[in-house]
Amino acid sequence: MTHPRGSAAAKSAAMSAALSGAVDLSALKARADQARKQPPAPPEGGPAPSANGAPPSDAVIEVTEATFQAEVVERSLRQLVIVDLWAEWCGPCKQLSPVLERLAGESNGAWVLAKVDVDANPRIAQLFGAQSIPTIVAIGAGQPVDAFSGALPEPEIRKWLGALMDALRDKLPSITAAEQGGGAGGPVEEPEDPRFTEAEAAFEQGDFAAAQAAYERILDVEPANELAKTALAQVKFTARAEAAAPDALAKADADPSDVAAQLAAADLEVAEQQVEAGFARLIATVRRTAGEERNKVREHLVALFDLFDPADERVMKARRDLASALF
């Protein structure tokens, strides 16, 4: 797996954190663990056929909840990923998907089409807030970049893709490599860093303590490694969110003075994409507390901020509200 250094990793924080929480938690993690023990099977009915009846090429991948983090979020750090939310019963999907498959094959590795059967993987559709299908979402540098719904004509799709290439050319090496003729075999890969491979393997196995230790060892040697910092924050967050009791929200709402319950409830809310609610809960707790308790809540909230792009409007508003609560 390739790991770009610097700003690309930092910018991927919001999307990666959201997916780490929303896709890998509780029942979905159990489903992912089960999937690892069994050979993968195609979705019932198979994907929408390609224009010439051939199976999807390397430019087209089937994605599930178990593989979304690696195949979409992490892949998007080096290659543009176009997510196709479709279903077998969807008529417009059968018009649009073959066009996207063909264009992906023609892109010479500049981008990859990630097909998601929403019937088999409903949490991914929920994550994107898809109101209808087909819904197409572009993911670049770890973040949603643009999206559209419905079966657009091919000229409009080409224009949309061209604009994405222009916007992301300096961020994603696969685009330049494809334009220079070096992308036929897929995106250009950087050498794997065994330290990150070790950490990711532990994370994927649910061994959060080992993953945390591996990232901390990297930071002991490279204190300024932004990717390791971001990944460490996400590991800590995912571990907390998965460890939270199922009744954490109810417990926190029943007793606002229970600081530990408020922290656990905020983690769950952020993991479930109720980001503003999680931030507001902790800011309200800051207002009600003092001394060491207040500082504990403040530090927890700041750690949640670190999961997102600093320019995220939700983070900027919450930082202003926190300052008001403190001073």
C-alpha positions as CSV (number, residue, x, y, z in Angstrom):
1,M,0.0,0.0,0.0
2,T,1.3,3.4,-0.9
3,H,1.6,6.1,1.7
4,P,2.0,9.7,0.5
5,R,3.6,12.0,3.0
6,G,2.6,15.4,4.1
7,S,-0.5,17.4,3.3
8,A,-2.4,14.6,1.4
9,A,-2.4,12.5,4.5
10,A,-3.6,15.4,6.6
11,K,-6.4,16.2,4.2
12,S,-7.6,12.6,4.2
13,A,-8.3,12.7,8.0
14,A,-12.0,13.6,7.8
15,M,-13.0,11.0,5.3
16,S,-10.8,8.3,6.8
17,A,-12.0,8.9,10.3
18,A,-15.6,8.9,9.3
19,L,-15.2,5.6,7.4
20,S,-13.1,4.0,10.1
21,G,-15.9,4.8,12.5
22,A,-19.0,4.3,10.4
23,V,-17.9,1.3,8.3
24,D,-15.7,-0.7,10.7
25,L,-17.7,-0.5,13.9
26,S,-19.6,-3.2,15.7
27,A,-21.8,-5.3,13.4
28,L,-19.9,-4.2,10.3
29,K,-16.6,-5.1,11.8
30,A,-17.9,-8.5,12.6
31,R,-19.2,-8.8,9.1
32,A,-15.8,-7.8,7.8
33,D,-14.0,-10.3,10.0
34,Q,-16.3,-13.0,8.6
35,A,-15.6,-11.9,5.1
36,R,-11.9,-12.4,5.6
37,K,-12.5,-16.0,6.6
38,Q,-14.5,-16.8,3.4
39,P,-13.6,-16.5,-0.3
40,P,-15.2,-13.4,-1.7
41,A,-18.3,-13.9,-3.7
42,P,-19.8,-11.4,-6.3
43,P,-23.0,-9.7,-5.4
44,E,-26.2,-11.6,-6.2
45,G,-27.0,-10.9,-9.8
46,G,-23.5,-9.6,-10.5
47,P,-22.5,-6.1,-11.5
48,A,-24.2,-4.2,-14.3
49,P,-22.7,-5.6,-17.5
50,S,-20.1,-3.6,-19.4
51,A,-20.8,-2.2,-22.8
52,N,-19.2,-5.1,-24.7
53,G,-20.3,-7.8,-22.3
54,A,-16.8,-8.4,-21.0
55,P,-16.1,-8.6,-17.3
56,P,-14.8,-5.5,-15.6
57,S,-11.2,-4.8,-16.1
58,D,-8.6,-3.8,-13.5
59,A,-10.0,-0.3,-13.8
60,V,-13.3,-1.6,-12.3
61,I,-13.4,-3.0,-8.8
62,E,-16.3,-4.4,-6.6
63,V,-16.3,-2.8,-3.2
64,T,-18.0,-4.0,0.0
65,E,-18.2,-2.5,3.5
66,A,-15.3,-4.8,4.5
67,T,-13.0,-3.5,1.7
68,F,-14.2,0.2,1.5
69,Q,-11.5,1.7,3.7
70,A,-8.6,0.1,1.7
71,E,-10.1,0.1,-1.8
72,V,-11.6,3.6,-1.7
73,V,-10.3,5.8,1.1
74,E,-6.7,4.7,1.1
75,R,-6.5,4.1,-2.6
76,S,-7.8,7.7,-3.2
77,L,-4.6,9.1,-1.6
78,R,-2.8,8.2,-4.9
79,Q,-5.5,7.6,-7.5
80,L,-8.9,9.2,-8.2
81,V,-11.7,6.8,-7.2
82,I,-15.2,7.1,-8.8
83,V,-17.7,5.4,-6.6
84,D,-20.8,4.0,-8.4
85,L,-23.7,3.4,-6.0
86,W,-26.0,1.0,-7.9
87,A,-28.4,-1.9,-7.5
88,E,-29.5,-4.7,-9.8
89,W,-33.1,-3.5,-9.9
90,C,-32.1,0.1,-10.9
91,G,-32.8,0.7,-14.6
92,P,-30.8,4.0,-14.9
93,C,-27.9,2.2,-13.3
94,K,-27.8,-0.3,-16.2
95,Q,-27.5,2.6,-18.6
96,L,-24.8,4.5,-16.6
97,S,-22.6,1.7,-15.2
98,P,-21.4,0.4,-18.6
99,V,-20.5,3.9,-19.7
100,L,-18.4,4.4,-16.6
101,E,-16.8,1.0,-16.9
102,R,-15.7,1.8,-20.5
103,L,-14.4,5.2,-19.6
104,A,-12.5,3.8,-16.6
105,G,-10.8,1.3,-19.0
106,E,-9.9,4.1,-21.3
107,S,-8.4,6.2,-18.5
108,N,-5.1,4.3,-18.6
109,G,-5.1,4.1,-14.8
110,A,-5.8,7.8,-14.2
111,W,-8.9,6.7,-12.1
112,V,-10.6,3.6,-11.0
113,L,-14.3,2.8,-10.8
114,A,-15.4,1.4,-7.5
115,K,-18.8,-0.3,-7.8
116,V,-21.0,-0.6,-4.7
117,D,-24.1,-2.7,-4.6
118,V,-26.3,-0.6,-2.2
119,D,-28.5,-3.6,-1.4
120,A,-25.6,-5.6,-0.2
121,N,-23.8,-2.7,1.4
122,P,-26.4,-0.2,2.7
123,R,-24.1,1.5,5.2
124,I,-21.9,2.9,2.4
125,A,-24.9,4.5,0.8
126,Q,-25.9,5.9,4.2
127,L,-22.4,7.2,4.7
128,F,-22.7,9.3,1.5
129,G,-26.3,10.3,2.3
130,A,-27.4,9.0,-1.1
131,Q,-31.1,9.8,-1.6
132,S,-31.4,7.9,-4.9
133,I,-29.4,5.7,-7.3
134,P,-27.4,5.8,-9.3
135,T,-25.3,8.2,-7.3
136,I,-21.7,8.8,-8.4
137,V,-19.2,10.2,-5.9
138,A,-15.6,11.2,-6.8
139,I,-13.0,10.6,-4.0
140,G,-9.6,12.2,-4.3
141,A,-6.9,12.7,-1.7
142,G,-9.1,10.9,0.9
143,Q,-12.0,13.3,0.6
144,P,-15.3,13.5,-1.4
145,V,-14.6,15.9,-4.2
146,D,-17.8,16.0,-6.3
147,A,-20.9,13.9,-7.0
148,F,-24.0,13.6,-9.2
149,S,-27.1,11.5,-9.3
150,G,-28.9,10.0,-12.3
151,A,-27.7,8.7,-15.6
152,L,-26.0,11.7,-17.3
153,P,-25.2,11.6,-21.1
154,E,-21.7,10.5,-21.9
155,P,-20.5,13.9,-23.1
156,E,-21.4,15.4,-19.7
157,I,-19.7,12.6,-17.9
158,R,-16.5,13.1,-19.9
159,K,-16.6,16.8,-19.1
160,W,-17.1,16.1,-15.4
161,L,-14.2,13.7,-15.4
162,G,-12.0,16.2,-17.3
163,A,-12.7,18.9,-14.7
164,L,-11.8,16.4,-11.9
165,M,-8.5,15.6,-13.6
166,D,-7.6,19.2,-13.9
167,A,-8.4,19.9,-10.3
168,L,-6.5,16.9,-8.9
169,R,-3.6,16.5,-11.3
170,D,-1.1,18.0,-8.8
171,K,-2.4,15.9,-5.9
172,L,-2.7,12.4,-7.5
173,P,0.3,10.8,-9.2
174,S,-1.8,8.4,-11.2
175,I,-3.3,11.2,-13.3
176,T,0.1,12.5,-14.6
177,A,1.4,9.0,-15.0
178,A,-1.6,8.1,-17.2
179,E,-1.2,11.2,-19.3
180,Q,2.5,10.4,-19.8
181,G,1.6,6.9,-20.9
182,G,2.8,5.1,-17.8
183,G,-0.5,4.2,-16.3
184,A,-1.5,1.2,-18.4
185,G,-0.5,-1.1,-15.6
186,G,-2.3,0.9,-13.0
187,P,-1.3,3.7,-10.7
188,V,2.3,4.4,-10.0
189,E,3.2,2.8,-6.6
190,E,5.7,4.1,-4.1
191,P,7.7,1.4,-2.2
192,E,5.8,0.1,0.8
193,D,7.0,1.2,4.2
194,P,7.1,-1.9,6.4
195,R,6.4,0.1,9.5
196,F,3.1,1.3,8.1
197,T,2.4,-2.2,6.8
198,E,2.8,-3.6,10.3
199,A,0.5,-0.9,11.8
200,E,-2.2,-1.4,9.2
201,A,-2.2,-5.1,9.5
202,A,-2.7,-4.8,13.3
203,F,-5.5,-2.3,12.7
204,E,-7.3,-4.5,10.2
205,Q,-7.1,-7.4,12.7
206,G,-8.7,-5.3,15.4
207,D,-5.5,-5.2,17.5
208,F,-5.7,-1.5,18.2
209,A,-3.1,-1.6,20.9
210,A,-0.5,-3.0,18.5
211,A,-1.5,-0.6,15.8
212,Q,-1.1,2.3,18.3
213,A,2.3,1.1,19.4
214,A,3.5,0.7,15.8
215,Y,2.5,4.3,14.9
216,E,4.0,5.6,18.1
217,R,7.3,3.9,17.2
218,I,7.3,5.8,13.8
219,L,6.7,9.1,15.6
220,D,9.5,8.4,18.1
221,V,11.9,8.4,15.1
222,E,9.9,10.9,12.9
223,P,8.0,13.3,15.2
224,A,6.8,15.3,12.2
225,N,5.4,12.4,10.2
226,E,1.9,13.7,9.4
227,L,0.6,10.4,8.1
228,A,1.6,8.6,11.3
229,K,0.0,11.4,13.4
230,T,-3.2,11.2,11.5
231,A,-3.3,7.4,11.6
232,L,-2.6,7.3,15.3
233,A,-5.4,9.7,16.1
234,Q,-7.8,7.5,14.0
235,V,-6.6,4.3,15.7
236,K,-7.3,5.8,19.2
237,F,-10.7,7.1,18.1
238,T,-11.8,3.8,16.5
239,A,-10.6,1.8,19.6
240,R,-12.7,4.1,21.9
241,A,-15.7,4.0,19.7
242,E,-15.8,0.3,19.4
243,A,-15.3,-0.1,23.1
244,A,-18.2,2.1,23.9
245,A,-21.3,0.4,25.5
246,P,-24.4,0.1,23.3
247,D,-26.3,2.2,25.8
248,A,-23.7,5.0,26.0
249,L,-25.9,7.6,24.4
250,A,-28.9,6.8,26.7
251,K,-26.6,6.8,29.7
252,A,-25.1,10.2,28.8
253,D,-28.5,11.8,28.2
254,A,-29.8,10.4,31.5
255,D,-27.0,11.9,33.5
256,P,-25.3,15.0,32.1
257,S,-23.0,15.1,35.1
258,D,-21.3,11.8,34.1
259,V,-18.2,13.0,32.3
260,A,-17.1,9.6,31.2
261,A,-20.5,8.9,29.7
262,Q,-20.4,12.2,27.8
263,L,-17.0,11.4,26.3
264,A,-18.1,7.9,25.1
265,A,-21.4,9.3,23.7
266,A,-19.6,11.9,21.8
267,D,-17.3,9.3,20.2
268,L,-20.3,7.3,19.1
269,E,-22.0,10.3,17.6
270,V,-18.9,11.3,15.6
271,A,-18.5,7.7,14.4
272,E,-22.1,7.7,13.3
273,Q,-21.6,10.9,11.4
274,Q,-23.5,13.1,13.9
275,V,-20.4,15.2,14.1
276,E,-22.0,18.5,15.2
277,A,-24.0,16.7,17.9
278,G,-20.8,15.1,19.3
279,F,-19.0,18.4,19.3
280,A,-21.9,20.2,20.9
281,R,-22.2,17.6,23.6
282,L,-18.6,18.1,24.7
283,I,-18.8,21.9,24.5
284,A,-21.9,21.8,26.8
285,T,-19.9,19.5,29.1
286,V,-17.1,22.0,29.2
287,R,-19.5,24.7,30.3
288,R,-20.8,22.5,33.1
289,T,-17.4,21.4,34.5
290,A,-14.3,22.9,36.0
291,G,-10.8,22.1,36.9
292,E,-9.4,18.7,35.9
293,E,-12.7,17.4,34.6
294,R,-13.0,20.4,32.3
295,N,-9.5,20.0,31.0
296,K,-10.2,16.3,30.3
297,V,-13.2,17.1,28.2
298,R,-11.4,19.9,26.4
299,E,-8.5,17.5,25.5
300,H,-10.9,14.9,24.3
301,L,-12.7,17.4,22.0
302,V,-9.4,18.7,20.6
303,A,-8.4,15.1,19.8
304,L,-11.7,14.7,17.8
305,F,-10.9,17.9,15.9
306,D,-7.6,16.3,14.8
307,L,-9.6,13.6,12.9
308,F,-10.8,16.3,10.5
309,D,-9.5,18.8,8.0
310,P,-8.7,22.0,10.1
311,A,-10.7,23.9,7.4
312,D,-13.8,21.8,8.0
313,E,-16.6,24.3,8.9
314,R,-17.9,22.0,11.7
315,V,-14.4,22.1,13.3
316,M,-14.0,25.8,12.9
317,K,-17.4,26.5,14.5
318,A,-16.8,24.1,17.3
319,R,-13.4,25.7,18.0
320,R,-15.1,29.1,18.3
321,D,-17.8,27.6,20.6
322,L,-15.1,25.9,22.7
323,A,-13.2,29.2,23.1
324,S,-16.4,30.9,24.2
325,A,-17.1,28.1,26.7
326,L,-13.7,28.3,28.2
327,F,-13.3,32.1,28.4
